Amino acid sequence: MRVLIPRTRPTLAARARVGVALQVLHATLRAPFMASTLPSRPRQIGPRRSIAIVASIYHEEYARGLVEHALAEIEEIAPGTDVAMYDVPGAFELPVVVQSVAQRGGIDAVIAFGLLMEGETAHAALISHSVTEALMQIALATSIPVIHEVLVVTNEEQARVRCLEDDLNRGTEAARVAIRMAQVMGDFPRKVP
C-alpha cells in the first residue's frame, strides 16, 4: 500500500473546514448522552414482590414525579406489590436509609430517587459520586438490588423531561428495573444471615 502525502500546504479554507469538523466531533463526544427509550416492561411471574422506595425530597416536585410514575408502573406490571416509602432530606442521606432497609430484609429491591442540579461548584459531582459508590456497595453487601436513580441534570428542562413527563420518565424506568431484578434475584437462594 502506498500513502501519498501532498507536497503543498492546505489552504486556509481547507484548514478551517478541518477545524470546524474537529470542533463538531469534540462537542459530540462531550455532549451528554440520554437514552431515548425506556426498558421494556418485564412479565410478572412468580410470587408477590416487596419493593422499597427511598426518595430525596430536596427537589420535591421532581421527586414526587419520579415516585408517582414508579408507583403507577409497579401497579401496572406487578399488581399487589408491597411498596414501602421512605423520604429523606437530600441525596446524600439516601445511602444510610437504603442500607437500613436492605439490611432489615424482607424486601426484593430498593429504588433510590434523587435529583442533583449541577451548579458553579463541584458539589453535585461530589455528592453524585459518593452516593453512587455507597449504593453499589450496599447492593453488593446485601445482595438486594438497589436501583440507582439519583439523577444529575444541568437545568430545569432536563429535570422536567426525566421526572415529570411520561416518555423518558426515570421513575417508570426504575420500576421496570426493580421488578426485573427482583425476578432475577428470586431465582437465587437467599443468603442465610
C-alpha positions as CSV (number, residue, x, y, z in Angstrom):
1,M,0.0,0.0,0.0
2,R,1.3,3.4,-0.9
3,V,0.4,6.5,1.0
4,L,0.6,9.7,-0.9
5,I,1.4,12.9,1.0
6,P,0.6,16.1,-0.8
7,R,3.6,18.4,-1.0
8,T,1.6,21.6,-0.9
9,R,0.3,23.2,2.3
10,P,-3.5,23.1,2.8
11,T,-5.3,26.3,2.0
12,L,-6.8,28.4,4.8
13,A,-10.3,27.3,3.8
14,A,-9.3,23.6,4.0
15,R,-7.7,24.1,7.4
16,A,-10.9,26.0,8.6
17,R,-13.1,23.0,7.4
18,V,-10.9,20.6,9.3
19,G,-11.0,22.8,12.3
20,V,-14.8,23.0,12.2
21,A,-15.1,19.3,11.8
22,L,-12.8,18.7,14.8
23,Q,-14.9,21.1,16.9
24,V,-18.1,19.3,16.0
25,L,-16.5,16.0,16.8
26,H,-15.3,17.2,20.1
27,A,-18.7,18.7,21.0
28,T,-20.4,15.5,20.0
29,L,-18.1,13.4,22.2
30,R,-18.6,15.8,25.1
31,A,-22.3,16.0,24.7
32,P,-24.2,14.3,27.5
33,F,-25.9,11.1,26.4
34,M,-29.5,10.4,27.2
35,A,-31.2,7.2,26.4
36,S,-34.1,7.8,24.1
37,T,-36.2,4.8,25.2
38,L,-37.1,3.1,28.4
39,P,-36.5,-0.6,29.1
40,S,-39.4,-2.9,28.1
41,R,-41.9,-4.0,30.7
42,P,-41.0,-7.2,32.4
43,R,-43.5,-10.0,32.6
44,Q,-44.9,-10.5,36.1
45,I,-44.3,-14.1,37.2
46,G,-43.6,-15.7,40.5
47,P,-44.5,-14.7,44.0
48,R,-45.8,-11.3,45.3
49,R,-43.0,-8.7,45.4
50,S,-41.9,-6.2,48.0
51,I,-40.2,-3.0,46.9
52,A,-38.9,-0.1,48.9
53,I,-38.6,3.4,47.5
54,V,-36.3,5.9,49.2
55,A,-36.7,9.4,47.8
56,S,-34.8,12.6,48.4
57,I,-37.3,15.4,48.8
58,Y,-34.8,18.2,48.2
59,H,-36.3,19.0,44.8
60,E,-39.7,17.9,45.9
61,E,-41.7,18.5,42.7
62,Y,-39.3,16.3,40.7
63,A,-39.0,13.7,43.4
64,R,-42.8,13.3,43.6
65,G,-42.9,13.0,39.8
66,L,-40.4,10.1,39.9
67,V,-42.2,8.4,42.8
68,E,-45.7,8.8,41.2
69,H,-44.5,7.3,37.9
70,A,-42.8,4.4,39.7
71,L,-45.8,3.6,41.8
72,A,-48.1,3.7,38.7
73,E,-45.7,1.4,36.8
74,I,-45.3,-1.1,39.6
75,E,-49.1,-1.3,39.9
76,E,-49.4,-1.8,36.2
77,I,-46.8,-4.6,35.9
78,A,-46.9,-6.2,39.3
79,P,-50.3,-5.5,41.0
80,G,-50.4,-6.2,44.7
81,T,-46.7,-5.5,45.2
82,D,-46.0,-4.2,48.7
83,V,-44.3,-0.8,48.5
84,A,-42.7,0.8,51.5
85,M,-41.9,4.6,51.1
86,Y,-39.2,6.5,52.9
87,D,-38.4,10.2,52.4
88,V,-35.0,11.7,53.2
89,P,-34.0,15.4,53.1
90,G,-31.4,15.1,50.3
91,A,-29.5,12.8,48.1
92,F,-26.6,12.5,50.5
93,E,-28.9,10.9,53.0
94,L,-30.1,8.2,50.7
95,P,-27.5,5.5,51.3
96,V,-28.0,5.3,55.1
97,V,-31.7,4.7,54.7
98,V,-31.3,2.3,51.7
99,Q,-28.7,0.4,53.8
100,S,-31.1,0.1,56.8
101,V,-33.9,-1.1,54.6
102,A,-31.8,-3.6,52.7
103,Q,-30.2,-5.0,55.9
104,R,-33.6,-5.4,57.6
105,G,-34.5,-7.8,54.8
106,G,-37.9,-8.9,53.5
107,I,-37.5,-6.7,50.5
108,D,-36.9,-7.7,46.9
109,A,-35.4,-4.4,45.6
110,V,-34.8,-0.9,46.7
111,I,-35.2,2.1,44.4
112,A,-33.2,5.3,45.3
113,F,-34.5,8.5,43.9
114,G,-32.8,11.8,44.0
115,L,-32.1,14.9,41.8
116,L,-28.9,16.9,41.8
117,M,-28.6,20.1,39.8
118,E,-25.2,21.0,38.6
119,G,-24.1,24.5,39.5
120,E,-21.0,26.5,39.6
121,T,-19.2,24.3,42.1
122,A,-18.3,20.6,42.2
123,H,-20.9,20.0,44.9
124,A,-23.3,17.9,42.7
125,A,-20.5,15.9,41.3
126,L,-19.1,15.1,44.8
127,I,-22.5,14.1,46.1
128,S,-23.3,12.0,43.0
129,H,-20.0,10.1,43.2
130,S,-20.3,9.4,46.9
131,V,-24.0,8.3,46.6
132,T,-23.3,6.1,43.6
133,E,-20.4,4.3,45.3
134,A,-22.4,3.8,48.5
135,L,-25.5,2.5,46.8
136,M,-23.4,0.0,44.8
137,Q,-21.6,-1.2,48.0
138,I,-25.0,-1.7,49.7
139,A,-26.3,-3.8,46.9
140,L,-23.2,-5.9,46.8
141,A,-23.1,-6.4,50.6
142,T,-26.7,-7.3,51.0
143,S,-27.5,-9.0,47.7
144,I,-30.6,-6.8,47.4
145,P,-30.8,-4.9,44.1
146,V,-30.5,-1.2,44.6
147,I,-31.9,0.7,41.7
148,H,-29.9,3.9,41.3
149,E,-32.0,6.8,40.0
150,V,-30.1,9.7,41.5
151,L,-30.2,12.0,38.5
152,V,-27.7,14.7,37.8
153,V,-29.0,17.4,35.5
154,T,-27.8,20.7,34.3
155,N,-31.1,22.6,34.0
156,E,-34.8,22.5,34.9
157,E,-35.7,21.3,31.4
158,Q,-33.7,18.1,31.8
159,A,-35.3,17.6,35.2
160,R,-38.8,18.1,33.8
161,V,-38.2,15.6,31.0
162,R,-36.8,12.9,33.2
163,C,-39.0,13.4,36.3
164,L,-42.4,14.8,35.3
165,E,-43.1,13.8,31.7
166,D,-44.1,10.3,30.6
167,D,-41.9,9.5,27.6
168,L,-38.5,9.1,29.4
169,N,-39.5,9.2,33.0
170,R,-36.8,7.7,35.1
171,G,-39.4,6.7,37.8
172,T,-41.0,4.4,35.2
173,E,-37.6,3.0,34.2
174,A,-36.7,2.4,37.9
175,A,-39.9,0.4,38.5
176,R,-39.3,-1.8,35.5
177,V,-35.7,-2.5,36.5
178,A,-36.7,-3.2,40.1
179,I,-39.3,-5.8,39.1
180,R,-37.0,-7.4,36.6
181,M,-34.1,-7.5,39.2
182,A,-36.5,-8.9,41.8
183,Q,-37.4,-11.7,39.4
184,V,-33.7,-12.4,38.5
185,M,-32.6,-12.4,42.2
186,G,-35.6,-14.5,43.2
187,D,-34.1,-17.3,41.2
188,F,-31.1,-17.4,43.6
189,P,-31.3,-18.9,47.1
190,R,-31.2,-16.1,49.8
191,K,-28.1,-15.7,51.9
192,V,-28.6,-17.0,55.4
193,P,-27.5,-14.3,58.0
